[in-house]
Amino acid sequence: MIHTAKNLIETILRTGGIKQTFRDEDAFDRVRASPSAIILTAREKLEPDHRKAAKFEKDGRRFLRTKRFRRITPIEVTIFDRDEEKVDGWIRLLLAELPDGIDDGQGNYTPLRPKEIEWIPDQKDRAAATVFIEFEWGIYTDRELGTIEKVNLTVEATSHE
């Protein structure tokens, strides 16, 4: 799922004109082309979360989906270009095109939340800034709900005297 989020970010930047994108920390030393970007993930938080997420039917059977864990993955997108104005333009493009969330492929909404921007000082002949995006997804379990085959109701008449 994290791969899907990174691909979305990379597609937005490449469609906008970013020449190169990398996905490893060693790229900080290799990046020379402008504009370019590095997309990394940082330490992930895992929190228990036992909320009921959805009821749904599949093949005539009913299920209850429960969220077992909430996974919060920070994605760091560092953008390099020749000057700060150009980097700021790439950041504006990313924030304008980034959706509020995506489907995880199983019908679960997974939010993408930009959190902050950090400008990187002392870059020789280039400017750089990192956009921190929080990607929240989860671990879900589906439990089949029992079905009621037949219900018999008996109504008894009562007399009011």
N, C-alpha and C positions, 0 to 999 in steps of 0.2 A: 504493500500500500504506500509506503514512503517513496518507493520508486515512482509511483504514479504522480505524487505531489511534486517531486523533483523534475519529472518530465514536463509537467505543466508549466512550471516556472521557466525551465529551459526553453520551451516552445515560445512562451511570451517574449523572452529576451531575444531569441534568434529571429523570430518574425519581425521584431522591431529593429533588427540590424546588428545585434551583438555578434562579433566575428567568431569568438571562441568561448566555449564553456568547459569548465573542468569540475571534477568531483573528488578531488583529493587535496590534502593540505600542502603537499609538495609543490602544487601549482603556484603558490604565492611567490616562489623564487623563479619559476619558469615563465610566468606571464609577462609578455612584452607587447603583444598586439593590443591595439586599442580599437574599439572597446572590447573588453572581455569580462567574464564573470566566473566566479568559483561558487559552487553550490555544495554546502556541507551540512551534515546533521551534527547536533551536539548531544550532550547527555540527556537521556529521556527519563521522564517521570512516569511511574506506574502507580496508579491509585485504585484501590478496590471501589467498585461502583455497582451496586446491585439493583439498579433501576430497571423497571420494565420498559422495554424500548418499543415494542410493536406486537400487535396480534395480526396474523395473516393466515391465509389459506393457500394450500398447495396440494394439488391432486385430490381435492375433496376432503383433505384433512386440515385441521386447525392447529396452529402453533402459537406459542408465546415466546417472543425473543427477549432475552434478558441480557443486559450489559453487565459483564463480570468485572472487567477492568477498564479503566480509562487510561489511555496512553497519550502523553503529551510530549511531542517531539519538536524541539526547536530546530528550525532550518535557518542557516545563515547564508545569505546571498551577498557576496562581496563583488562589487562592480568597479572596474578600472576603466579610466579614459584619460584623455590628455589634460583636461582641466575640470574644476569643480562644477561648473555650469553644465557640462556634458554629463557628468556622473549624476547630477541632480535630475537632469532630463530622463536618464534611464530609470532612476528610482521612481519618478512620477509615472512613467509608462508602466512599470511593473505594478505599482499600487493601483493604477487605474484599470488595468486589465485582469488583475488577480481576482478570481471569484471569491465570494464569501465562504464557499465550501464546495466539496465535491462528493460524489457518490462513491462508496468503497467497493462497488461491484456486487454487493449483497443487499442493496436497498437502504443502507445506513448512511446518514448525512455526516460528513466529517468536516468540521470548520477549519478554515485557514485564517489566522488572525495576525496581521502585521502588528508588531509590538513596539519596535524602536529602530532608530537608525544611528549608527555610530560612524563618524568620519575618522579615517585612519590618517594620523599625522605623519609627516616626514617621508613622503613618497617621492623618490627622485623622478623627475620629468613626467609624473602622472599623478592623478588624483584617485582616491579610492574611498568607498564607504560600504558599510555592511548593513543590510536590512535584515532584521531578526523577525522571523515569521513563526508563529506557534501553530503547529499542526496537531489537532486533537482527534484521535480515533479510538477505537475500542476493540475489546475481545468480547464476542457475543456467544451465547449458547441458545439453541432453539429447543423448546420442550413441547412435545405434542400434547394438546389438550384433549381430554376424553370427550366422547360424544354421547349425547343422550339419545338413546334409540327410540323410546316411547314413554310418554307420560300419560298416566290414567288419572283423571280427576273425577271425584265423586262429590256431588253436591247433595247435601241433605236438607230437606225443608224443615224449618223450625216454625212452630206456631207461636203467635204472640197473643196472649190472653189478657 
